[in-house]
Amino acid sequence: MRHGWIGFFLIFFVSCGLKEGQPEKTLGLPNFLLSDFQYVSVNTSGEREWELRASEAAMYQNSDDVFIYNFTVAFYRRSNGMDVLDSVLSANKGQVNKKTLLVIAEGRVKILASETSLETERIQWDNTKKLFFSEPGIPVVVHRRGVDLWGYNLVADASLKEIRMENIDAKIQQ
């Protein structure tokens, strides 16, 4: 019977959603595990800035970060009194800091805007500066009007209309 309880607890803890190599593993078991998680960021005027939807979110008592899985973030701007969609980010996993609203996206990261799309493995959204930043050493591919740009150290606005990168290679599609 003793071995049965050990097996039960092993299966229970493994099925709680903690996967090897995730930074939250060192935090222990989450205090909250939420399905179909949604968060809306609003500015001081009460206007929607971005909206996050995740299939799962984990929160820990000793952490300011919310760990999210299979998520999208829709970024908005205000125009003529209406919310206008600027871009949509999607990724396999990430985290949102509850105090600074810094969003980190990892794993098959894609950002789609009206005329531009972007792909990378890891990117950050700085909510204070309202800019995307890529990690040093991680390549970014930008697709725009038949041109593919590969580069590093991306800095871009939410609409992907203003983009800066270093060490750029280009491919023009015909």
C-alpha angles and dihedrals in degrees: 000000000000092000090049091060092047090052091047093052092046091052091044094052094043091051093053091089103255109139129195116268098023116130093227090063089085089057094066123226117351119253090217130025112187131188123208091016119191131184129178121200115208129184126234090276091057094251119143113252101173141348124213125201122183133176089223138010131188124201128191128200094228097046135076089205128093110208112217134192133202095000145161131202120201113203120208139190129195117247125169091344094307135102111249120194111239101177146330124230122199130184143158096244143347146139140252123209108226093212104041098023089226106164120207117191124192137179123036093357115191130177119192123194132167097277103005139056131189135199131193141133098247135016139161132218112210104205093194095054093031090227140123117232126191123213118258111260095019113109122232126202118205120193118198131158096333095318123110116200123193116196149131139244096033122194115184142159122241094264092051088231094118111047131166124186138162131226094021126191119185138203121192116207119211 
